[in-house]
Amino acid sequence: MTIAEVQQLEDFFANAGKQQVPIYLNEATVITNYEHFLESHLVPLKLNPDAKVNLPLIHRLKMLKLLIESNG
């Protein structure tokens, strides 16, 4: 993932506004604090977008983006 792609995700979530919680991404992933979820996922991506350890973060952010888009 590039810095530009991280910025696009960040912009999307900024424009989407605060979402109601809880948000169920799957059976094992429940978002109860929306702002904390975004911060804890976007900050590591901004610091090192190419790290393979960040792949789960990218996956969860993209899942959340799809949920917001489909409910919007």
C-alpha positions as CSV (number, residue, x, y, z in Angstrom):
1,M,0.0,0.0,0.0
2,T,1.3,3.5,-0.8
3,I,1.1,6.6,1.2
4,A,-1.4,8.0,-1.3
5,E,-3.7,4.9,-0.8
6,V,-3.5,5.3,2.9
7,Q,-4.4,9.0,2.5
8,Q,-7.4,8.0,0.3
9,L,-8.6,5.6,3.0
10,E,-8.2,8.3,5.7
11,D,-10.1,10.8,3.5
12,F,-12.9,8.3,2.9
13,F,-13.4,7.7,6.7
14,A,-13.1,11.5,7.4
15,N,-15.9,12.2,4.9
16,A,-18.0,9.2,5.9
17,G,-18.5,10.7,9.4
18,K,-18.7,8.9,12.7
19,Q,-20.5,5.6,12.4
20,Q,-22.7,4.0,15.0
21,V,-21.2,1.2,17.0
22,P,-21.0,-1.7,17.5
23,I,-19.9,-2.6,14.0
24,Y,-19.5,-6.3,13.2
25,L,-16.8,-6.8,10.5
26,N,-17.1,-10.6,11.0
27,E,-17.8,-13.1,13.8
28,A,-14.5,-12.3,15.5
29,T,-14.1,-8.6,14.9
30,V,-16.5,-6.1,16.6
31,I,-15.7,-2.4,16.6
32,T,-16.9,-0.8,19.8
33,N,-14.9,2.5,19.6
34,Y,-14.9,3.8,16.0
35,E,-12.3,6.6,16.5
36,H,-9.9,4.3,18.3
37,F,-10.3,1.6,15.6
38,L,-9.4,4.1,12.8
39,E,-6.5,5.6,14.7
40,S,-5.0,2.3,15.7
41,H,-5.2,1.1,12.1
42,L,-4.2,4.2,10.2
43,V,-1.2,5.4,12.3
44,P,0.9,2.2,11.7
45,L,0.0,2.3,8.0
46,K,1.2,6.0,7.7
47,L,4.4,5.1,9.5
48,N,5.2,2.0,7.4
49,P,2.7,1.4,4.6
50,D,4.7,-1.4,3.0
51,A,5.2,-3.6,6.1
52,K,3.7,-7.0,5.7
53,V,2.7,-7.0,9.3
54,N,0.1,-4.3,8.4
55,L,-1.8,-6.5,5.9
56,P,-4.5,-7.4,8.5
57,L,-5.0,-3.6,9.2
58,I,-5.5,-2.9,5.5
59,H,-7.9,-5.8,5.2
60,R,-10.0,-4.6,8.2
61,L,-10.1,-1.0,6.9
62,K,-11.2,-2.2,3.5
63,M,-13.9,-4.4,5.0
64,L,-15.1,-1.4,7.1
65,K,-15.1,0.8,4.0
66,L,-17.2,-1.7,2.1
67,L,-19.7,-1.9,4.9
68,I,-20.1,1.9,5.1
69,E,-20.4,2.1,1.3
70,S,-23.1,-0.6,1.2
71,N,-25.1,0.9,4.1
72,G,-24.8,4.5,2.8
